[in-house]
Amino acid sequence: MSSAARSLSEPQVLAHAKRRLFPTNEKRRSYAVADTQFARDEWLPGRPIRPDVRDRLAPFNHVQIGGGYPDLVGVGRLESDLLAVDRLGEEPPLIAIEAKGETSNGVDTHLGIAQAHDRLHEANVAYVAAPAAAISATDRTLARELNVGVLGVDSTGDVAVLERPRVVGNRTSTEATALRFQASAQGVADASFGLNHPKNYLGYPLAHYADGDTASLLSEYDVVGAVRDAKRGARFLGLIDDGPNGPELTSLGQEVVRFALARNGTVEAALAEFQDWYRSRKRFVDLAPAWGRLARRVVFDYEATELLVTELQCMHDDGITDPSLVDLVEYLHELHPSFTIELFVRGDEAVRSRVLTDDGALRSAPLEDGTVYHSPTVFQLKAMLYHTGILAERGAEPHRLEPIEDRWALREAV
């Protein structure tokens, strides 16, 4: 075996493979997580994982696909040279990668191929990545027969596509749903929701539809000053989407406009009504019941809302009628571990390493620190759920958050 193979550890191989499959400058939406085992300080005794490698692999999560936990799993559109045939359909594939690097027993490429093949029970595409010098002709033949892609990594980090897999049909799984959600336009990101009142997002499609400059109209009618945040949140709530000539109303956004026209006659008259709510702290559904009910429909259409409401109702049925944020996260993690981490826990390496063990178990103590949480979930989304009458209490910024005291009860459990 060459020194090139020996010089590449499994985390290094995986980091190079991730860079090839999920380039950071990619304009198309994608999302990928490495398994929590790669967040530790040492991969093998005396062989630390370099900080730059951990940074490249982050975020971390423990996602079950097929019969095990891939080294890396993600959702995104692949370049044509990575696949045997072009991808058919609009939905980007779920991709699983198994990496193998040098150990005291060599590079077990055969095991990597078998593991990658197992992931095809739920993934659409599977790859094995290994030092190029360790991949034999026999390995390539076996991978080709099993429809597993082969990525050869050299000592400089270049990645060669040695075998190109075919995309297999979609198989849905609860765990995969979390990755598809994060890769979508609605996935939880640090910049998803910058505002905590639903009226700010409802106003954007109205101002976009009205004659005149959108930003000027939002300012003129005292809807919102932070126009970029309003636009971004409207996109995350599915009210607008990016078109070839700029933002376009989605069917849900068009429904907001129809509601305004039916209620007020013109969108300008509807925007004028927004001025009455400027700086009001009253619950929106009580302040403006009709608009509040519309906002409730919009917020409930957001995928994370239905999950939260369903499980909070289950907690109520189980006798947990006034759960704290910590109670909720621990309960959700038992049922939807991947989704829970993606929805609530910040994605940087330091935070995920604190919250999750190497095998993906949840550590309870760090959950009592408000700074580990995604602000868009515990502050902005929770505030919108409060304003639309879904939750009993509003959200708090992470630096002010007391997770044990932060209540997540439904306003009206059934």
Secondary structure, DSSP 8 states (H G I E B T S, - for coil): --HHHHT--HHHHHHHHHHHHS-TT--S--EEEE-GGGGSSEEETTEE--HHHHHHH-SB----BTTB--SEEEE----GGGSSS---SSS--EEEEEE---BTTB--HHHHHHHHHHHTTT-SEEEEEEEGGG--HHHHHHHHHTT-EEEEE-TTS-EEEEE----------HHHHHHHHHHSTT---TTS-----HHHHHHHHHHHHSSS-HHHHHHHTTS-S-HHHHHHHHHHTTSEEEETTEEEE-HHHHHHHHHHHHHHSSHHHHHHHHGGGTT--S-HHHHSHHHHHHHHHHHHTSHHHHHHHHHHHHHHHTT--S-BHHHHHHHHHHH-HHHHHHHHB--SHHHHHHHB-TTS-B-SGGGG-GGGB-HIIIIIIHHHHHHTTSBSS----GGG--TTT-B--BSS--
